[in-house]
């Protein structure tokens, strides 16, 4: 009997209170390892396997989504470090994932993008002081003020979340 894919295969995101340096180092390590872990998760998959759906998106769309999302997050970090409480630019991830290149394009460029992006992102993060992570941006849709600590925690989880979706699907195919 086939079960429906879980919404959160690695568990839901849990915001962290009382962030420590060790927690931050762990999240940065998670970000640094994501490109390799994602590459391993999709290694050897055929085009038809890349087009298997996990809930609403195919594996191919998930890979492209991770690249799109993390590019946006990297830019948000840079804005936040160079401007006072900037209002970031939101985007519709569903519409981005529905674009033809996300639905049908090869995943290699997104994997390569993540390699370079995460290398740069982790270089940046390694240079920051603890107080830099308290800087914040404003999300235009919710009005929420989000610290870089919170964003870092979320994106460390985000990569695991989507890689977990791929691994769950591959284990059942």
LOFI-108038 format. One record per residue: residue number from 1; residue in one letter; x, y, z of N, C-alpha, C in turn. Coordinates in Angstrom, 3 decimals. Example, Ala and Ser with C-alpha at 12.3 -4.5 7.8 and 13.67 -1.06 7.14 Angstrom:
2
+-----+-----+----------+----------+----------+----------+----------+----------+----------+----------+----------+
|   n | res |      n.X |      n.Y |      n.Z |     ca.X |     ca.Y |     ca.Z |      c.X |      c.Y |      c.Z |
+-----+-----+----------+----------+----------+----------+----------+----------+----------+----------+----------+
|   1 |   A |   13.190 |   -5.690 |    7.800 |   12.300 |   -4.500 |    7.800 |   13.200 |   -3.300 |    7.800 |
|   2 |   S |   12.850 |   -2.250 |    7.080 |   13.670 |   -1.060 |    7.140 |   12.900 |    0.030 |    7.870 |
+-----+-----+----------+----------+----------+----------+----------+----------+----------+----------+----------+
END
This chain:
173
+-----+-----+----------+----------+----------+----------+----------+----------+----------+----------+----------+
|   n | res |      n.X |      n.Y |      n.Z |     ca.X |     ca.Y |     ca.Z |      c.X |      c.Y |      c.Z |
+-----+-----+----------+----------+----------+----------+----------+----------+----------+----------+----------+
|   1 |   X |    0.843 |   -1.191 |    0.000 |    0.000 |    0.000 |    0.000 |    0.884 |    1.249 |    0.000 |
|   2 |   X |    0.668 |    2.106 |   -0.957 |    1.452 |    3.343 |   -1.091 |    0.929 |    4.384 |   -0.115 |
|   3 |   X |    1.821 |    4.958 |    0.654 |    1.415 |    6.023 |    1.563 |    1.697 |    7.368 |    0.924 |
|   4 |   X |    0.930 |    8.365 |    1.309 |    1.165 |    9.719 |    0.808 |    2.467 |   10.250 |    1.390 |
|   5 |   X |    3.199 |   11.018 |    0.600 |    4.442 |   11.598 |    1.120 |    4.158 |   12.499 |    2.322 |
|   6 |   X |    5.012 |   12.432 |    3.319 |    4.825 |   13.325 |    4.473 |    5.084 |   14.772 |    4.083 |
|   7 |   X |    4.400 |   15.679 |    4.721 |    4.621 |   17.099 |    4.450 |    6.052 |   17.484 |    4.847 |
|   8 |   X |    6.482 |   16.994 |    5.981 |    7.813 |   17.340 |    6.496 |    8.603 |   16.054 |    6.772 |
|   9 |   X |    9.287 |   15.521 |    5.769 |    9.982 |   14.244 |    5.956 |   11.094 |   14.280 |    6.996 |
|  10 |   X |   11.652 |   15.445 |    7.285 |   12.692 |   15.561 |    8.323 |   12.160 |   16.296 |    9.544 |
|  11 |   X |   10.849 |   16.457 |    9.605 |   10.224 |   17.192 |   10.699 |    9.998 |   18.637 |   10.315 |
|  12 |   X |    9.014 |   19.276 |   10.950 |    8.725 |   20.676 |   10.626 |    9.837 |   21.597 |   11.134 |
|  13 |   X |    9.914 |   22.763 |   10.525 |   10.869 |   23.765 |   10.991 |   10.455 |   24.222 |   12.380 |
|  14 |   X |   11.417 |   24.270 |   13.277 |   11.174 |   24.734 |   14.638 |   12.062 |   25.947 |   14.902 |
|  15 |   X |   11.477 |   27.137 |   15.008 |   12.285 |   28.325 |   15.301 |   13.081 |   28.132 |   16.587 |
|  16 |   X |   14.280 |   28.671 |   16.595 |   15.177 |   28.517 |   17.730 |   15.241 |   29.805 |   18.532 |
|  17 |   X |   15.182 |   29.660 |   19.835 |   15.343 |   30.782 |   20.757 |   16.658 |   30.552 |   21.498 |
|  18 |   X |   17.388 |   31.616 |   21.740 |   18.645 |   31.478 |   22.475 |   19.737 |   30.845 |   21.631 |
|  19 |   X |   19.991 |   31.423 |   20.468 |   20.989 |   30.887 |   19.541 |   22.383 |   31.012 |   20.141 |
|  20 |   X |   23.133 |   29.943 |   20.029 |   24.517 |   29.928 |   20.510 |   25.470 |   29.885 |   19.310 |
|  21 |   X |   26.737 |   30.166 |   19.577 |   27.752 |   30.084 |   18.522 |   27.819 |   28.667 |   17.958 |
|  22 |   X |   27.712 |   27.657 |   18.830 |   27.754 |   26.264 |   18.370 |   26.577 |   25.957 |   17.443 |
|  23 |   X |   25.410 |   26.474 |   17.760 |   24.250 |   26.256 |   16.895 |   24.501 |   26.878 |   15.524 |
|  24 |   X |   25.010 |   28.099 |   15.532 |   25.293 |   28.787 |   14.270 |   26.316 |   28.012 |   13.449 |
|  25 |   X |   27.384 |   27.556 |   14.106 |   28.406 |   26.777 |   13.392 |   27.783 |   25.517 |   12.783 |
|  26 |   X |   26.873 |   24.901 |   13.502 |   26.187 |   23.715 |   12.980 |   25.348 |   24.030 |   11.757 |
|  27 |   X |   24.638 |   25.152 |   11.788 |   23.815 |   25.544 |   10.637 |   24.684 |   25.880 |    9.432 |
|  28 |   X |   25.812 |   26.541 |    9.678 |   26.728 |   26.862 |    8.576 |   27.298 |   25.566 |    7.993 |
|  29 |   X |   27.603 |   24.625 |    8.845 |   28.084 |   23.323 |    8.368 |   27.002 |   22.648 |    7.529 |
|  30 |   X |   25.763 |   22.706 |    7.993 |   24.653 |   22.135 |    7.216 |   24.582 |   22.769 |    5.830 |
|  31 |   X |   24.700 |   24.099 |    5.770 |   24.672 |   24.780 |    4.473 |   25.847 |   24.362 |    3.598 |
|  32 |   X |   27.006 |   24.203 |    4.199 |   28.191 |   23.833 |    3.407 |   28.062 |   22.423 |    2.840 |
|  33 |   X |   27.349 |   21.552 |    3.533 |   27.221 |   20.160 |    3.104 |   26.036 |   19.918 |    2.163 |
|  34 |   X |   25.118 |   20.868 |    2.085 |   23.926 |   20.655 |    1.274 |   24.230 |   20.319 |   -0.182 |
|  35 |   X |   25.082 |   21.066 |   -0.891 |   25.287 |   20.723 |   -2.303 |   25.715 |   19.267 |   -2.507 |
|  36 |   X |   26.624 |   18.773 |   -1.693 |   27.083 |   17.394 |   -1.811 |   25.953 |   16.413 |   -1.476 |
|  37 |   X |   25.209 |   16.697 |   -0.424 |   24.119 |   15.800 |   -0.033 |   23.025 |   15.756 |   -1.095 |
|  38 |   X |   22.707 |   16.905 |   -1.670 |   21.698 |   16.943 |   -2.721 |   22.195 |   16.196 |   -3.954 |
|  39 |   X |   23.443 |   16.419 |   -4.325 |   24.027 |   15.723 |   -5.479 |   23.964 |   14.210 |   -5.266 |
|  40 |   X |   24.296 |   13.748 |   -4.065 |   24.234 |   12.317 |   -3.761 |   22.798 |   11.790 |   -3.847 |
|  41 |   X |   21.836 |   12.606 |   -3.427 |   20.433 |   12.180 |   -3.444 |   19.911 |   11.975 |   -4.861 |
|  42 |   X |   20.413 |   12.756 |   -5.815 |   19.900 |   12.669 |   -7.192 |   20.843 |   11.917 |   -8.128 |
|  43 |   X |   21.970 |   11.489 |   -7.603 |   22.965 |   10.816 |   -8.440 |   22.364 |    9.584 |   -9.111 |
|  44 |   X |   22.555 |    9.520 |  -10.415 |   22.116 |    8.356 |  -11.174 |   20.642 |    8.315 |  -11.519 |
|  45 |   X |   19.878 |    9.325 |  -11.125 |   18.454 |    9.311 |  -11.451 |   18.261 |    9.589 |  -12.938 |
|  46 |   X |   17.360 |    8.845 |  -13.535 |   17.027 |    9.049 |  -14.949 |   16.089 |   10.240 |  -15.082 |
|  47 |   X |   15.874 |   10.679 |  -16.316 |   14.934 |   11.772 |  -16.542 |   13.544 |   11.417 |  -16.041 |
|  48 |   X |   13.126 |   10.176 |  -16.250 |   11.787 |    9.804 |  -15.772 |   11.734 |    9.804 |  -14.243 |
|  49 |   X |   12.828 |    9.424 |  -13.591 |   12.854 |    9.486 |  -12.125 |   12.866 |   10.935 |  -11.637 |
|  50 |   X |   13.589 |   11.807 |  -12.339 |   13.603 |   13.225 |  -11.964 |   12.212 |   13.838 |  -12.083 |
|  51 |   X |   11.362 |   13.227 |  -12.901 |   10.013 |   13.741 |  -13.096 |    8.970 |   13.069 |  -12.198 |
|  52 |   X |    9.435 |   12.249 |  -11.239 |    8.514 |   11.697 |  -10.237 |    8.079 |   12.818 |   -9.305 |
|  53 |   X |    6.803 |   12.800 |   -8.955 |    6.274 |   13.872 |   -8.097 |    6.344 |   13.506 |   -6.625 |
|  54 |   X |    6.732 |   14.496 |   -5.867 |    6.627 |   14.451 |   -4.407 |    5.604 |   15.520 |   -4.057 |
|  55 |   X |    4.411 |   15.110 |   -3.769 |    3.297 |   16.025 |   -3.557 |    3.081 |   16.874 |   -4.813 |
|  56 |   X |    3.436 |   18.163 |   -4.790 |    3.127 |   19.060 |   -5.907 |    4.259 |   19.248 |   -6.907 |
|  57 |   X |    5.489 |   18.927 |   -6.530 |    6.634 |   19.181 |   -7.391 |    7.364 |   17.885 |   -7.709 |
|  58 |   X |    7.974 |   17.862 |   -8.893 |    8.835 |   16.740 |   -9.249 |   10.194 |   16.923 |   -8.573 |
|  59 |   X |   10.977 |   15.850 |   -8.589 |   12.336 |   15.949 |   -8.055 |   13.092 |   17.049 |   -8.789 |
|  60 |   X |   12.921 |   17.120 |  -10.097 |   13.587 |   18.150 |  -10.904 |   13.206 |   19.548 |  -10.407 |
|  61 |   X |   11.922 |   19.769 |  -10.184 |   11.473 |   21.077 |   -9.703 |   12.015 |   21.376 |   -8.306 |
|  62 |   X |   12.111 |   20.354 |   -7.471 |   12.648 |   20.545 |   -6.124 |   14.107 |   21.011 |   -6.201 |
|  63 |   X |   14.900 |   20.366 |   -7.049 |   16.315 |   20.757 |   -7.185 |   16.409 |   22.206 |   -7.645 |
|  64 |   X |   15.628 |   22.556 |   -8.669 |   15.668 |   23.941 |   -9.160 |   15.152 |   24.916 |   -8.097 |
|  65 |   X |   14.134 |   24.502 |   -7.351 |   13.595 |   25.354 |   -6.282 |   14.652 |   25.641 |   -5.220 |
|  66 |   X |   15.404 |   24.631 |   -4.817 |   16.439 |   24.852 |   -3.803 |   17.422 |   25.916 |   -4.298 |
|  67 |   X |   17.846 |   25.794 |   -5.544 |   18.780 |   26.791 |   -6.092 |   18.137 |   28.179 |   -6.100 |
|  68 |   X |   16.901 |   28.279 |   -6.585 |   16.209 |   29.573 |   -6.625 |   16.073 |   30.171 |   -5.228 |
|  69 |   X |   15.628 |   29.362 |   -4.305 |   15.373 |   29.827 |   -2.946 |   16.661 |   30.271 |   -2.256 |
|  70 |   X |   17.717 |   29.495 |   -2.412 |   18.960 |   29.811 |   -1.715 |   19.668 |   31.008 |   -2.337 |
|  71 |   X |   19.513 |   31.207 |   -3.651 |   20.027 |   32.429 |   -4.275 |   19.328 |   33.628 |   -3.647 |
|  72 |   X |   18.014 |   33.559 |   -3.518 |   17.275 |   34.664 |   -2.919 |   17.713 |   34.894 |   -1.482 |
|  73 |   X |   17.926 |   33.827 |   -0.736 |   18.341 |   33.986 |    0.655 |   19.727 |   34.623 |    0.764 |
|  74 |   X |   20.644 |   34.197 |   -0.067 |   21.990 |   34.776 |   -0.069 |   21.913 |   36.289 |   -0.304 |
|  75 |   X |   21.119 |   36.693 |   -1.274 |   20.960 |   38.122 |   -1.567 |   20.328 |   38.835 |   -0.370 |
|  76 |   X |   19.372 |   38.194 |    0.276 |   18.742 |   38.794 |    1.457 |   19.761 |   38.994 |    2.569 |
|  77 |   X |   20.662 |   38.048 |    2.747 |   21.730 |   38.195 |    3.746 |   22.598 |   39.402 |    3.406 |
|  78 |   X |   22.973 |   39.529 |    2.144 |   23.841 |   40.644 |    1.736 |   23.130 |   41.984 |    1.946 |
|  79 |   X |   21.844 |   42.061 |    1.574 |   21.090 |   43.297 |    1.811 |   21.080 |   43.629 |    3.298 |
|  80 |   X |   20.813 |   42.620 |    4.106 |   20.678 |   42.835 |    5.540 |   21.990 |   43.284 |    6.167 |
|  81 |   X |   23.094 |   42.813 |    5.629 |   24.402 |   43.201 |    6.160 |   24.856 |   44.572 |    5.678 |
|  82 |   X |   24.220 |   45.076 |    4.622 |   24.677 |   46.347 |    4.045 |   23.632 |   47.457 |    4.115 |
|  83 |   X |   22.446 |   47.149 |    4.601 |   21.386 |   48.144 |    4.736 |   20.750 |   47.983 |    6.120 |
|  84 |   X |   20.108 |   49.030 |    6.586 |   19.435 |   48.973 |    7.884 |   18.019 |   48.446 |    7.712 |
|  85 |   X |   17.788 |   47.248 |    8.235 |   16.471 |   46.618 |    8.245 |   15.754 |   46.715 |    6.887 |
|  86 |   X |   16.393 |   46.209 |    5.826 |   15.777 |   46.333 |    4.505 |   14.496 |   45.515 |    4.378 |
|  87 |   X |   13.613 |   45.991 |    3.540 |   12.456 |   45.197 |    3.152 |   12.904 |   44.396 |    1.937 |
|  88 |   X |   12.869 |   43.086 |    2.074 |   13.364 |   42.224 |    1.012 |   12.340 |   42.118 |   -0.107 |
|  89 |   X |   12.741 |   41.557 |   -1.212 |   11.853 |   41.288 |   -2.337 |   11.336 |   39.869 |   -2.181 |
|  90 |   X |   10.028 |   39.727 |   -2.169 |    9.418 |   38.400 |   -2.123 |    9.271 |   37.875 |   -3.551 |
|  91 |   X |    9.088 |   36.579 |   -3.674 |    8.834 |   35.974 |   -4.982 |    7.870 |   34.812 |   -4.787 |
|  92 |   X |    7.185 |   34.426 |   -5.836 |    6.226 |   33.326 |   -5.769 |    6.930 |   32.038 |   -6.190 |
|  93 |   X |    7.340 |   31.245 |   -5.212 |    8.110 |   30.038 |   -5.499 |    7.335 |   29.055 |   -6.377 |
|  94 |   X |    6.027 |   29.009 |   -6.227 |    5.213 |   28.132 |   -7.066 |    5.269 |   28.528 |   -8.524 |
|  95 |   X |    5.169 |   29.834 |   -8.788 |    5.249 |   30.307 |  -10.171 |    6.645 |   30.086 |  -10.740 |
|  96 |   X |    7.669 |   30.307 |   -9.926 |    9.037 |   30.055 |  -10.391 |    9.195 |   28.580 |  -10.755 |
|  97 |   X |    8.640 |   27.690 |   -9.930 |    8.765 |   26.252 |  -10.177 |    7.944 |   25.786 |  -11.366 |
|  98 |   X |    6.956 |   26.576 |  -11.750 |    6.143 |   26.237 |  -12.917 |    6.737 |   26.722 |  -14.231 |
|  99 |   X |    7.795 |   27.525 |  -14.166 |    8.439 |   27.956 |  -15.401 |    9.026 |   26.736 |  -16.124 |
| 100 |   X |    9.048 |   26.802 |  -17.439 |    9.471 |   25.668 |  -18.256 |   10.849 |   25.133 |  -17.857 |
| 101 |   X |   11.807 |   26.021 |  -17.604 |   13.151 |   25.542 |  -17.270 |   13.168 |   24.780 |  -15.951 |
| 102 |   X |   12.260 |   25.105 |  -15.053 |   12.184 |   24.367 |  -13.795 |   11.481 |   23.029 |  -13.971 |
| 103 |   X |   10.522 |   22.986 |  -14.876 |    9.775 |   21.745 |  -15.106 |   10.528 |   20.743 |  -15.976 |
| 104 |   X |   11.354 |   21.255 |  -16.913 |   11.950 |   20.343 |  -17.890 |   13.465 |   20.442 |  -18.006 |
| 105 |   X |   14.075 |   21.465 |  -17.438 |   15.508 |   21.685 |  -17.619 |   16.378 |   20.701 |  -16.864 |
| 106 |   X |   17.591 |   20.490 |  -17.366 |   18.530 |   19.616 |  -16.664 |   18.886 |   20.199 |  -15.293 |
| 107 |   X |   19.159 |   19.308 |  -14.352 |   19.440 |   19.754 |  -12.982 |   20.899 |   20.115 |  -12.767 |
| 108 |   X |   21.773 |   19.710 |  -13.661 |   23.205 |   19.974 |  -13.469 |   23.513 |   21.454 |  -13.238 |
| 109 |   X |   22.932 |   22.381 |  -14.022 |   23.238 |   23.792 |  -13.747 |   22.827 |   24.241 |  -12.337 |
| 110 |   X |   21.704 |   23.740 |  -11.838 |   21.293 |   24.114 |  -10.478 |   22.227 |   23.511 |   -9.436 |
| 111 |   X |   22.693 |   22.286 |   -9.669 |   23.652 |   21.679 |   -8.743 |   24.966 |   22.455 |   -8.752 |
| 112 |   X |   25.412 |   22.874 |   -9.942 |   26.632 |   23.671 |  -10.040 |   26.459 |   25.031 |   -9.376 |
| 113 |   X |   25.296 |   25.633 |   -9.577 |   25.002 |   26.917 |   -8.941 |   25.075 |   26.781 |   -7.423 |
| 114 |   X |   24.497 |   25.717 |   -6.890 |   24.518 |   25.511 |   -5.439 |   25.940 |   25.311 |   -4.924 |
| 115 |   X |   26.786 |   24.638 |   -5.691 |   28.187 |   24.472 |   -5.274 |   28.839 |   25.837 |   -5.036 |
| 116 |   X |   28.768 |   26.703 |   -6.035 |   29.391 |   28.022 |   -5.920 |   28.697 |   28.910 |   -4.915 |
| 117 |   X |   27.383 |   28.901 |   -4.954 |   26.596 |   29.741 |   -4.054 |   26.875 |   29.402 |   -2.596 |
| 118 |   X |   26.834 |   28.139 |   -2.260 |   27.034 |   27.752 |   -0.863 |   28.477 |   27.984 |   -0.422 |
| 119 |   X |   29.409 |   27.865 |   -1.351 |   30.793 |   28.192 |   -1.019 |   30.909 |   29.671 |   -0.641 |
| 120 |   X |   30.341 |   30.531 |   -1.477 |   30.358 |   31.983 |   -1.195 |   29.590 |   32.311 |    0.077 |
| 121 |   X |   28.403 |   31.739 |    0.228 |   27.539 |   32.019 |    1.375 |   28.255 |   31.634 |    2.664 |
| 122 |   X |   28.854 |   30.454 |    2.677 |   29.541 |   30.006 |    3.895 |   30.793 |   30.828 |    4.167 |
| 123 |   X |   31.476 |   31.291 |    3.105 |   32.604 |   32.206 |    3.303 |   32.126 |   33.473 |    3.998 |
| 124 |   X |   31.023 |   34.015 |    3.513 |   30.450 |   35.220 |    4.115 |   30.091 |   34.965 |    5.571 |
| 125 |   X |   29.377 |   33.895 |    5.823 |   28.909 |   33.599 |    7.183 |   30.068 |   33.423 |    8.156 |
| 126 |   X |   31.147 |   32.835 |    7.679 |   32.312 |   32.602 |    8.543 |   32.984 |   33.903 |    8.963 |
| 127 |   X |   32.752 |   34.993 |    8.231 |   33.390 |   36.270 |    8.564 |   32.570 |   37.112 |    9.540 |
| 128 |   X |   31.343 |   36.682 |    9.807 |   30.443 |   37.507 |   10.610 |   30.685 |   37.333 |   12.100 |
| 129 |   X |   30.427 |   38.402 |   12.827 |   30.481 |   38.385 |   14.284 |   29.096 |   37.999 |   14.799 |
| 130 |   X |   28.999 |   37.489 |   16.024 |   27.682 |   37.102 |   16.555 |   26.629 |   38.206 |   16.449 |
| 131 |   X |   27.030 |   39.457 |   16.678 |   26.054 |   40.544 |   16.619 |   25.538 |   40.783 |   15.196 |
| 132 |   X |   26.317 |   40.397 |   14.179 |   25.859 |   40.545 |   12.794 |   24.617 |   39.692 |   12.527 |
| 133 |   X |   24.537 |   38.566 |   13.210 |   23.400 |   37.666 |   13.017 |   22.118 |   38.205 |   13.652 |
| 134 |   X |   22.243 |   39.267 |   14.441 |   21.065 |   39.919 |   15.021 |   20.475 |   40.957 |   14.064 |
| 135 |   X |   21.212 |   41.299 |   13.016 |   20.664 |   42.208 |   12.001 |   19.440 |   41.527 |   11.396 |
| 136 |   X |   18.515 |   42.342 |   10.895 |   17.245 |   41.763 |   10.446 |   16.745 |   42.434 |    9.180 |
| 137 |   X |   15.915 |   41.683 |    8.473 |   15.209 |   42.229 |    7.315 |   13.713 |   42.132 |    7.576 |
| 138 |   X |   12.944 |   42.828 |    6.769 |   11.485 |   42.819 |    6.881 |   10.923 |   42.087 |    5.675 |
| 139 |   X |   10.024 |   41.157 |    5.942 |    9.365 |   40.445 |    4.845 |    8.147 |   41.254 |    4.422 |
| 140 |   X |    8.027 |   41.606 |    3.131 |    6.966 |   42.517 |    2.701 |    5.553 |   41.931 |    2.777 |
| 141 |   X |    5.431 |   40.621 |    2.688 |    4.094 |   40.019 |    2.699 |    3.536 |   39.852 |    4.108 |
| 142 |   X |    4.413 |   39.557 |    5.056 |    3.950 |   39.315 |    6.424 |    4.229 |   40.487 |    7.357 |
| 143 |   X |    5.164 |   41.349 |    6.963 |    5.586 |   42.430 |    7.847 |    6.504 |   41.960 |    8.957 |
| 144 |   X |    6.830 |   40.664 |    8.959 |    7.677 |   40.101 |   10.010 |    9.106 |   40.600 |    9.874 |
| 145 |   X |    9.738 |   40.847 |   11.026 |   11.149 |   41.172 |   11.084 |   11.890 |   39.874 |   11.373 |
| 146 |   X |   12.828 |   39.523 |   10.502 |   13.506 |   38.230 |   10.581 |   15.001 |   38.472 |   10.741 |
| 147 |   X |   15.565 |   37.968 |   11.821 |   17.006 |   38.109 |   12.042 |   17.768 |   37.134 |   11.147 |
| 148 |   X |   19.028 |   37.437 |   10.935 |   19.859 |   36.508 |   10.174 |   20.038 |   35.192 |   10.915 |
| 149 |   X |   20.022 |   35.220 |   12.250 |   20.021 |   33.966 |   13.010 |   18.839 |   33.092 |   12.587 |
| 150 |   X |   17.661 |   33.694 |   12.541 |   16.458 |   32.941 |   12.174 |   16.526 |   32.457 |   10.733 |
| 151 |   X |   16.978 |   33.323 |    9.843 |   17.074 |   32.948 |    8.431 |   18.090 |   31.822 |    8.240 |
| 152 |   X |   19.218 |   31.909 |    8.939 |   20.230 |   30.860 |    8.841 |   19.670 |   29.527 |    9.327 |
| 153 |   X |   19.006 |   29.550 |   10.457 |   18.386 |   28.340 |   10.994 |   17.399 |   27.747 |    9.996 |
| 154 |   X |   16.583 |   28.614 |    9.419 |   15.562 |   28.149 |    8.466 |   16.204 |   27.525 |    7.218 |
| 155 |   X |   17.199 |   28.169 |    6.652 |   17.776 |   27.652 |    5.413 |   18.613 |   26.403 |    5.632 |
| 156 |   X |   19.186 |   26.232 |    6.812 |   19.841 |   24.963 |    7.139 |   18.795 |   23.848 |    7.129 |
| 157 |   X |   17.616 |   24.120 |    7.700 |   16.516 |   23.155 |    7.688 |   15.969 |   22.973 |    6.278 |
| 158 |   X |   15.811 |   24.055 |    5.537 |   15.210 |   24.030 |    4.203 |   15.921 |   23.047 |    3.276 |
| 159 |   X |   17.235 |   23.069 |    3.275 |   17.988 |   22.140 |    2.443 |   17.758 |   20.696 |    2.843 |
| 160 |   X |   17.755 |   20.440 |    4.144 |   17.496 |   19.081 |    4.640 |   16.071 |   18.646 |    4.293 |
| 161 |   X |   15.139 |   19.566 |    4.424 |   13.720 |   19.295 |    4.147 |   13.536 |   18.802 |    2.713 |
| 162 |   X |   14.058 |   19.555 |    1.757 |   13.853 |   19.173 |    0.360 |   14.702 |   17.973 |   -0.042 |
| 163 |   X |   15.896 |   17.846 |    0.493 |   16.689 |   16.642 |    0.231 |   15.975 |   15.433 |    0.824 |
| 164 |   X |   15.360 |   15.609 |    1.982 |   14.576 |   14.537 |    2.596 |   13.403 |   14.115 |    1.734 |
| 165 |   X |   12.769 |   15.071 |    1.061 |   11.671 |   14.730 |    0.155 |   12.177 |   13.827 |   -0.974 |
| 166 |   X |   13.302 |   14.195 |   -1.542 |   13.877 |   13.421 |   -2.645 |   14.248 |   12.022 |   -2.170 |
| 167 |   X |   14.900 |   11.935 |   -1.024 |   15.310 |   10.630 |   -0.490 |   14.103 |    9.762 |   -0.167 |
| 168 |   X |   13.055 |   10.362 |    0.374 |   11.836 |    9.608 |    0.690 |   11.245 |    9.017 |   -0.582 |
| 169 |   X |   11.159 |    9.839 |   -1.625 |   10.573 |    9.391 |   -2.885 |   11.427 |    8.311 |   -3.531 |
| 170 |   X |   12.724 |    8.510 |   -3.549 |   13.625 |    7.515 |   -4.169 |   13.591 |    6.179 |   -3.426 |
| 171 |   X |   13.415 |    6.210 |   -2.135 |   13.365 |    4.983 |   -1.345 |   12.104 |    4.162 |   -1.648 |
| 172 |   X |   11.107 |    4.795 |   -2.224 |    9.840 |    4.118 |   -2.492 |    9.614 |    3.841 |   -3.972 |
| 173 |   X |   10.580 |    4.175 |   -4.806 |   10.363 |    3.964 |   -6.242 |   11.073 |    2.708 |   -6.726 |
+-----+-----+----------+----------+----------+----------+----------+----------+----------+----------+----------+
END
